[in-house]
Amino acid sequence: MTLTLLWQEYRAAHPDGYGYTWFCEHFAAFERRTSATFRNRHAAGAVMQTDYAGQTVPVIDPATGAIYPAQVFVAVLGASNLTFAFASSSQKLPDWIEGQVRALAFFGGVTERSCATT
């Protein structure tokens, strides 16, 4: 999203609104007053967020020396950001369930809800 596109959308909704220069000045003042980061606040024990990380990691079989790509399952508690990671052979349902079970065992219990982002 560019500032020009944002202004064009604004003008489409408000045809008699600010011109581009005045809009840019007001937008810059708004940016100085606010933070562009999003803070998702959770109560302790409220949520566990789970997903697979983007890249695979190499795992070496100690018996054979063979190298396999592993998927990285990640679970994070929303309030504390306590993180659990688990390398699995795939993102198929049995591996997904195993990741969930291991994460809950690691955290020592269940949260009020779980948010899967896949």
Backbone torsions as a table, in degrees:
resi	resn	phi	psi	omega
1	MET	NA	125.6	176.5
2	THR	-101.5	162.6	177.9
3	LEU	-63.1	-35.0	178.3
4	THR	-64.0	-45.6	178.3
5	LEU	-63.8	-39.8	177.9
6	LEU	-61.3	-43.7	178.9
7	TRP	-65.1	-40.3	179.0
8	GLN	-62.8	-39.9	176.3
9	GLU	-65.3	-41.0	177.9
10	TYR	-60.8	-46.1	-178.9
11	ARG	-67.4	-32.0	176.4
12	ALA	-64.1	-37.2	179.4
13	ALA	-82.2	-27.5	-177.8
14	HIS	-132.7	79.8	-175.1
15	PRO	-58.2	-27.8	179.5
16	ASP	-99.4	17.4	-176.2
17	GLY	-77.9	-165.5	-176.8
18	TYR	-60.4	148.0	169.0
19	GLY	-73.6	171.0	-173.1
20	TYR	-60.5	-46.0	-177.4
21	THR	-63.2	-47.1	-179.8
22	TRP	-64.8	-39.4	176.8
23	PHE	-59.9	-45.4	-179.9
24	CYS	-62.3	-39.1	178.1
25	GLU	-64.5	-44.0	178.7
26	HIS	-66.8	-38.4	178.6
27	PHE	-65.0	-41.6	178.3
28	ALA	-63.3	-40.0	177.1
29	ALA	-64.5	-40.0	177.4
30	PHE	-62.8	-43.0	179.4
31	GLU	-61.2	-37.8	180.0
32	ARG	-67.4	-29.0	-178.1
33	ARG	-86.2	-19.4	-173.2
34	THR	-124.5	165.1	175.6
35	SER	-105.9	138.1	-178.4
36	ALA	-82.5	-2.8	-179.4
37	THR	-84.6	149.2	179.3
38	PHE	-101.6	127.1	177.7
39	ARG	-110.7	113.1	178.8
40	ASN	-96.6	107.0	-175.6
41	ARG	-95.3	131.2	178.6
42	HIS	-127.0	145.4	173.0
43	ALA	-73.7	151.3	179.7
44	ALA	-57.2	132.1	178.9
45	GLY	77.7	6.3	-175.8
46	ALA	-81.2	-38.1	-171.8
47	VAL	-149.5	144.2	169.7
48	MET	-119.9	123.3	-179.9
49	GLN	-101.2	133.5	-176.2
50	THR	-131.5	148.1	176.7
51	ASP	-171.2	171.7	170.9
52	TYR	-97.5	139.3	176.3
53	ALA	-70.7	159.5	-173.5
54	GLY	-67.3	-44.1	-173.6
55	GLN	-97.3	149.3	171.9
56	THR	-83.7	161.8	176.7
57	VAL	-123.7	144.9	178.6
58	PRO	-76.2	133.8	176.9
59	VAL	-121.5	131.7	-178.0
60	ILE	-100.2	125.2	174.9
61	ASP	-73.4	116.3	-175.6
62	PRO	-66.0	-24.6	-178.7
63	ALA	-77.0	-38.7	-174.5
64	THR	-110.5	-19.9	-175.5
65	GLY	82.0	-0.1	179.2
66	ALA	-69.2	145.3	-180.0
67	ILE	-107.1	128.6	-180.0
68	TYR	-122.0	143.5	173.6
69	PRO	-77.9	132.2	179.6
70	ALA	-114.9	142.7	173.7
71	GLN	-82.6	143.8	-179.2
72	VAL	-108.0	107.9	175.3
73	PHE	-83.3	133.1	-178.4
74	VAL	-128.9	135.3	174.5
75	ALA	-128.3	136.9	-176.9
76	VAL	-133.8	133.0	172.3
77	LEU	-79.7	128.4	-172.2
78	GLY	-61.0	-42.2	-174.9
79	ALA	-75.9	-42.9	-173.3
80	SER	-99.4	-14.5	-173.3
81	ASN	64.1	18.1	173.8
82	LEU	-61.1	129.5	-170.2
83	THR	-119.7	140.1	174.7
84	PHE	-122.4	137.0	176.6
85	ALA	-131.2	145.1	-176.6
86	PHE	-144.6	129.9	177.6
87	ALA	-89.2	124.6	178.5
88	SER	-124.7	163.0	-175.9
89	SER	-77.3	-20.4	-179.7
90	SER	-154.8	-178.8	173.8
91	GLN	-107.4	19.8	-179.9
92	LYS	-73.1	164.1	-173.7
93	LEU	-53.2	-45.8	179.2
94	PRO	-60.1	-38.7	177.9
95	ASP	-69.9	-37.1	177.7
96	TRP	-62.3	-46.4	179.4
97	ILE	-63.5	-43.1	178.4
98	GLU	-60.2	-40.8	177.1
99	GLY	-61.2	-43.3	178.8
100	GLN	-61.9	-47.1	-178.7
101	VAL	-62.3	-44.7	180.0
102	ARG	-65.3	-38.4	179.1
103	ALA	-63.8	-45.5	-179.9
104	LEU	-63.6	-38.1	176.6
105	ALA	-65.8	-41.1	179.0
106	PHE	-61.9	-44.2	-178.4
107	PHE	-76.3	-15.9	177.6
108	GLY	81.6	24.2	178.5
109	GLY	160.6	-171.8	-178.8
110	VAL	-110.5	156.1	176.1
111	THR	-95.9	171.8	178.2
112	GLU	-59.6	-38.9	177.5
113	ARG	-152.2	163.6	178.6
114	SER	-123.4	137.2	-179.7
115	CYS	-115.6	106.7	175.3
116	ALA	-91.6	133.1	-177.3
117	THR	-103.1	9.7	178.2
118	THR	-94.1	NA	NA
